Amino acid sequence: MPKLKTHKGAARRFHVTGTGKVVRTKGPKSHLRRNKAKRVRRLFGGKVATAPTFAKKLKPYLPS
């Protein structure tokens, strides 16, 4: 059986943690950010785990 290729679009958007969770970055970070409230900008800061059902669908795209 051949190796699975990584889906590069998924690899840029998601990554797998050491414990196996699939993590994504939050929110609109790129443009029109100046005129958002400071609190809103802060909320879009970190990373968040995806839902378990969605993570199951993503696993074949991120084999490594």
MODELLER restraints for C-alpha pairs under 7 A, 6 or more apart:
rsr = mdl.restraints
at = mdl.atoms
rsr.add(forms.Gaussian(group=physical.xy_distance, feature=features.Distance(at['CA:4:A'], at['CA:63:A']), mean=6.58, stdev=0.5))
rsr.add(forms.Gaussian(group=physical.xy_distance, feature=features.Distance(at['CA:6:A'], at['CA:61:A']), mean=5.52, stdev=0.5))
rsr.add(forms.Gaussian(group=physical.xy_distance, feature=features.Distance(at['CA:6:A'], at['CA:62:A']), mean=5.37, stdev=0.5))
rsr.add(forms.Gaussian(group=physical.xy_distance, feature=features.Distance(at['CA:6:A'], at['CA:63:A']), mean=6.19, stdev=0.5))
rsr.add(forms.Gaussian(group=physical.xy_distance, feature=features.Distance(at['CA:7:A'], at['CA:61:A']), mean=5.06, stdev=0.5))
rsr.add(forms.Gaussian(group=physical.xy_distance, feature=features.Distance(at['CA:7:A'], at['CA:62:A']), mean=6.60, stdev=0.5))
rsr.add(forms.Gaussian(group=physical.xy_distance, feature=features.Distance(at['CA:10:A'], at['CA:61:A']), mean=6.62, stdev=0.5))
rsr.add(forms.Gaussian(group=physical.xy_distance, feature=features.Distance(at['CA:11:A'], at['CA:62:A']), mean=6.50, stdev=0.5))
rsr.add(forms.Gaussian(group=physical.xy_distance, feature=features.Distance(at['CA:13:A'], at['CA:24:A']), mean=6.18, stdev=0.5))
rsr.add(forms.Gaussian(group=physical.xy_distance, feature=features.Distance(at['CA:14:A'], at['CA:22:A']), mean=6.49, stdev=0.5))
rsr.add(forms.Gaussian(group=physical.xy_distance, feature=features.Distance(at['CA:14:A'], at['CA:23:A']), mean=5.55, stdev=0.5))
rsr.add(forms.Gaussian(group=physical.xy_distance, feature=features.Distance(at['CA:14:A'], at['CA:24:A']), mean=4.78, stdev=0.5))
rsr.add(forms.Gaussian(group=physical.xy_distance, feature=features.Distance(at['CA:15:A'], at['CA:22:A']), mean=5.68, stdev=0.5))
rsr.add(forms.Gaussian(group=physical.xy_distance, feature=features.Distance(at['CA:15:A'], at['CA:23:A']), mean=5.46, stdev=0.5))
rsr.add(forms.Gaussian(group=physical.xy_distance, feature=features.Distance(at['CA:15:A'], at['CA:24:A']), mean=6.80, stdev=0.5))
rsr.add(forms.Gaussian(group=physical.xy_distance, feature=features.Distance(at['CA:16:A'], at['CA:22:A']), mean=4.55, stdev=0.5))
rsr.add(forms.Gaussian(group=physical.xy_distance, feature=features.Distance(at['CA:16:A'], at['CA:23:A']), mean=6.15, stdev=0.5))
rsr.add(forms.Gaussian(group=physical.xy_distance, feature=features.Distance(at['CA:21:A'], at['CA:49:A']), mean=6.63, stdev=0.5))
rsr.add(forms.Gaussian(group=physical.xy_distance, feature=features.Distance(at['CA:22:A'], at['CA:49:A']), mean=5.84, stdev=0.5))
rsr.add(forms.Gaussian(group=physical.xy_distance, feature=features.Distance(at['CA:22:A'], at['CA:50:A']), mean=5.89, stdev=0.5))
rsr.add(forms.Gaussian(group=physical.xy_distance, feature=features.Distance(at['CA:22:A'], at['CA:55:A']), mean=5.77, stdev=0.5))
rsr.add(forms.Gaussian(group=physical.xy_distance, feature=features.Distance(at['CA:23:A'], at['CA:47:A']), mean=6.46, stdev=0.5))
rsr.add(forms.Gaussian(group=physical.xy_distance, feature=features.Distance(at['CA:23:A'], at['CA:48:A']), mean=5.59, stdev=0.5))
rsr.add(forms.Gaussian(group=physical.xy_distance, feature=features.Distance(at['CA:23:A'], at['CA:49:A']), mean=4.33, stdev=0.5))
rsr.add(forms.Gaussian(group=physical.xy_distance, feature=features.Distance(at['CA:23:A'], at['CA:50:A']), mean=5.78, stdev=0.5))
rsr.add(forms.Gaussian(group=physical.xy_distance, feature=features.Distance(at['CA:24:A'], at['CA:47:A']), mean=5.63, stdev=0.5))
rsr.add(forms.Gaussian(group=physical.xy_distance, feature=features.Distance(at['CA:24:A'], at['CA:48:A']), mean=5.61, stdev=0.5))
rsr.add(forms.Gaussian(group=physical.xy_distance, feature=features.Distance(at['CA:24:A'], at['CA:49:A']), mean=6.23, stdev=0.5))
rsr.add(forms.Gaussian(group=physical.xy_distance, feature=features.Distance(at['CA:24:A'], at['CA:50:A']), mean=6.64, stdev=0.5))
rsr.add(forms.Gaussian(group=physical.xy_distance, feature=features.Distance(at['CA:25:A'], at['CA:46:A']), mean=6.43, stdev=0.5))
rsr.add(forms.Gaussian(group=physical.xy_distance, feature=features.Distance(at['CA:25:A'], at['CA:47:A']), mean=4.46, stdev=0.5))
rsr.add(forms.Gaussian(group=physical.xy_distance, feature=features.Distance(at['CA:25:A'], at['CA:48:A']), mean=6.27, stdev=0.5))
rsr.add(forms.Gaussian(group=physical.xy_distance, feature=features.Distance(at['CA:26:A'], at['CA:44:A']), mean=5.32, stdev=0.5))
rsr.add(forms.Gaussian(group=physical.xy_distance, feature=features.Distance(at['CA:26:A'], at['CA:45:A']), mean=6.77, stdev=0.5))
rsr.add(forms.Gaussian(group=physical.xy_distance, feature=features.Distance(at['CA:26:A'], at['CA:46:A']), mean=6.50, stdev=0.5))
rsr.add(forms.Gaussian(group=physical.xy_distance, feature=features.Distance(at['CA:26:A'], at['CA:47:A']), mean=5.98, stdev=0.5))
rsr.add(forms.Gaussian(group=physical.xy_distance, feature=features.Distance(at['CA:26:A'], at['CA:48:A']), mean=6.89, stdev=0.5))
rsr.add(forms.Gaussian(group=physical.xy_distance, feature=features.Distance(at['CA:27:A'], at['CA:44:A']), mean=5.28, stdev=0.5))
